[in-house]
Amino acid sequence: MVQTKPISKTITFIKLLIQDNPQYDLSNIFSLLLPHRNQLYDIMRVLKQIRQIML
């Protein structure tokens, strides 16, 4: 029998500003379970932006 871990159904991003006084902020909570609005496309957009910053 194969055990799998449950997949998270909500995602939150953390933005960190590294300065003399480090600060952070949390994004809105993105959900994959909203019946009328699947936020997968919004999540992918944020991940693409992060990818561009990292390159």
Protein Blocks (a to p, Z undefined) as FASTA:
>chain_A
ZZdddddfbdcdddddddfbdcddddddddfkbfklccklmmmmmmmmmmmmmZZ
